[in-house]
């Protein structure tokens, strides 16, 4: 694995694109990271040090040389270590029946406070704006293990609008919840045209055709982080 591939792997692990990754490591524009990835260049030590400063769990030696472990906090198998207390994140839940109200009240703190919350166990301190959505409809049910079924609850992390208005979404890693003027959509995104401000949404269920929507009609976009499924017989 080349050095540029190691940086791409870190971006994938963090769910960031070139623009958002550049901002996260303190580079004012994305030219440096774009050149490293697109032109398969070796990063400077200074760039690698910025990455480690922003994401200290990654090893500087691994980024520079590929030697050793990617993560700095790995523990030898023969060493006992205490089990951390689980972190329980309580997240507002938008049920199937609350979706119409959410379209009007998503930006209103008072409205958000009226929503019920559900717990999720996470392995690190959560950062960002999280909302859980209950799935409505069968557009993402293709009968495979990738299917998202009606009634499933999706833990979602919001992608800030400047990240999807100015640069491409990281569409290969995530499914998405899209809060659109016409409703709340659970979809895959198969194309993001930054110049024309459109995305092409895709349903796993072949009964639903792909559709191009304008980002001016989109209020919020979320990555789907985790799925909870009620027990069914």
N, C-alpha and C positions, 0 to 999 in steps of 0.2 A: 504493500500500500504506500503510495507516494504521500508527501506532506500535504498536498492540496486535497487529497482524498481524505486524510485524517481530519482536516478542517471541515470538509463537507459532512463527514460523519458526525462531528460535534454539532453542526447546524441541524442535521436530521434529528439527533438525540434531543435537542432543545426545541425542535419544532419552529425554527426560524428560517426566514429567507435571507438573501444577501443584504437587503436593506435593513431589516430589523436586527440582523446579527451585527452589522456594522455599528448601528446605534448602541446596541447592548455592550459592545466592547470599547465604546468611546471614540469611534472614528466618525467624523462629521459627514462623510459621504461614503457611498458604497463602491467607489472605484477600485480601492485596494482589494477588497474581497472579491469583487467581480472579476478582476484580472487574474487573481489567484485561481479561482474556480474555472472560469471560462478558458483561460490560456494555459491552465495546468502549470502554474508557476510555483516555485518554492517560496513560502512566506519568509519575511525577515524575522529575526529574533525579536525585534521590537513588537511586531504584530502578534507573535506567539505569546509574548509576555502580557500583552493587553488581553488576550483571550483568557489566560490563566488568572489574571487579576479579576476579570468579570465572572469567570466560572472556575473557581479554585479546585473543584473536584477533579479537573483534568490535569494530567501530568505534563509539565513543560518538556521533559525529556522525551516523552512519547510523541508529542506534537512535532518536535524538532527532528527526531531520529527514528521514531517508530519502535524504539526499544522499551522494554518493560510493559507495565500495565497502563491502559488508557486512564484509569481512575487512580487517584492518589489515596483513597480511603479504603482500598481493599484490605482484607484481614486474612492472615494465614489460616488455613483450615484447622491446624492443630492448636490454635490459640482460642481460648474461650473469650467471648465478649458478651456484655449484657444486651438483652433485647430492649430496644427503645420502646417507650410507651407509644401506642398508636396515636396518631393525630386524627381527631374527628372533626370533619368539616361539615358544618350545617349550611345547607344550600337552599335558597328559595325554589319551590317546585311550581312549575307552570303545568297544570293538568290539562287534559284534553278540553275540559269545559272552561278553563280560564284563558284559553289562547286569544279569544277575541278581546278580552279585557287587557291582556298584556300588550297587544298591538297599540293600544291607546295610552297605557300607563307605564311602559317599560322605563321611561326616563323620569318617572315621578317616584321619589324616595318613599313618600307616604303610601303610595299604592304598593310598591314592592314589599313594604313592611307588613302588608295585610296577607301576603301569600304564605301558605304553610311551608315549613322547611323539612328537609329529610337529611339524615346523616350519611356521610361517606367517609370511609377510612382511607387516608392518604399517607404516603410514606415520607413526605417532606412537607415543610411549611408551605402552604398554598399561597401563591402570588397571582394576582389578577382578579378579574370579575367572573365569578362562577354562577351559573344558573342550571337547574335541572329541568328538562322538558319531558313530558309524557308523550309518547308517539301516538299519532292519530293517523289511521289509514294504513294501506298495504303497499304503498309505492316502493318501499325498500325491502319487500319480502319476495325473494326469488327462490325460496325453498332450500337455500344452501346455509352453511354455517356462518356466512357473512351477513345473513338476513337480519334486518331490524324490524321487529314485529310490533303491531299495534299493542299499546299498553306498556311496552318497554320504557324504562326511565333512563334518560341519557344525561350524564354529568358533562357539562359543557363549559369551556373557558372562552371568554370573549376575545376576539381579535380586534384591536383598536382600529377605528376607521382609517386613520392615516396609513396603516400598514397594508390595507387592501385597496386603497385608492391610488397609492403611489408606486406600489411594487407588487409583483406576482404573489399570490397565495401559495402556500406549500401544499399543493393539491395531491401529491402522491402518498402522503402519510396519513391523512385524516379523512373522515367523513365530516359533514358540516350540518349545522342547524343555521338556517338563513331566515331572519325575521324580515319578511317582505311586506309590502303594502297590501298584498292579497292574502297573506296568511303566514304561518310558521311552517317552513319547509325543511324536511330532513332529506339531504341529498348528498351525492358525490358531485364534485366539481371537476369537469374534464377539460375545461379550458378557461383561462382568465386572460382576457384582452385588455391590458392596462391602458393602451392608447385610446381605445374606444369605450372604456369603462363598462365592459360587459363581462358576464360569466356564463358559461354553458353548464347547466345542471343536468344530472343524470340519475335516473331511478334504477335500482336493481331489478325491479319488476318490469319485464319487457312490454307490459301493457301500457306503460307510460312513456311517451317519446321524450327525447332530449329537448331542452328548451333554453333559449338564450334570453337572459334577463339583464336589464340595465341596472347598474349599481346605484343610480340615482333613486331607484325604487326600493333600495335595500336600507333597512334601519340598523341592523346588527348582523354580524356573522360570528359564529362560534365554532371552535374545534370540538368534536365529540371525543371526550377523554375516556369515558368509562360507560359501560352499559349495565344496568340492573334489570333482570328479567323476573317477573313474578312466576312462581311455580305453577305449571299447567299440567293437566293430565290428558 
